[in-house]
């Protein structure tokens, strides 16, 4: 699994998404998103299904394996953040996270993070 796969799985979200939606959320073309989705399908992290609201659309959903990979990724991020807090201090890490949130335009941002990553916890 590559970091790009994790970002794509977060862009899929719990409700699923089309390749176009995933591309918009990631800031990449529909074709680039489609290639990443194809790889996630091949690895068993995602599956395609008909959209119940529109039979012409195909939604990508995470599989249990995909959710497991995201949970393990979140645990890894939490461990890394704990190391940063130990090295820099919790207040400094929180300030850094706040600064990073401030440089991302709110109106165009799709939050891509692990469970508590950049959450200021």
PEFENLIN-V786133 format. One record per backbone hydrogen bond with DSSP energy under -1.0 kcal/mol. CO is the residue of the C=O (numbers start at 1). NH is the residue of the N-H. Records with the same first field share a line. If there is no record, write none. Layout:
BEGIN
CO: NH  NH
END
This chain:
BEGIN
2: 6
3: 7
4: 8
5: 9
6: 10
7: 11
8: 12
9: 13
17: 60
18: 22
19: 23
20: 24
21: 25
22: 26
23: 27  28
29: 33
30: 34
31: 35
32: 36
33: 37
34: 38
35: 39
36: 40
37: 41
38: 42
39: 43
40: 45  46
41: 44
45: 63
47: 61
49: 59
54: 57
57: 51
59: 49
60: 17
61: 47
63: 67
64: 68
65: 69
66: 70
67: 71
68: 72
69: 73
70: 74
71: 75
72: 76
73: 77
74: 78
75: 79
76: 80
77: 81
78: 82
79: 83
80: 84
81: 85
82: 86
83: 87
84: 88
85: 89
89: 93
90: 94
91: 95
92: 96
93: 97
94: 98
95: 99
96: 100
97: 101
98: 102
99: 103
105: 109
116: 119
END
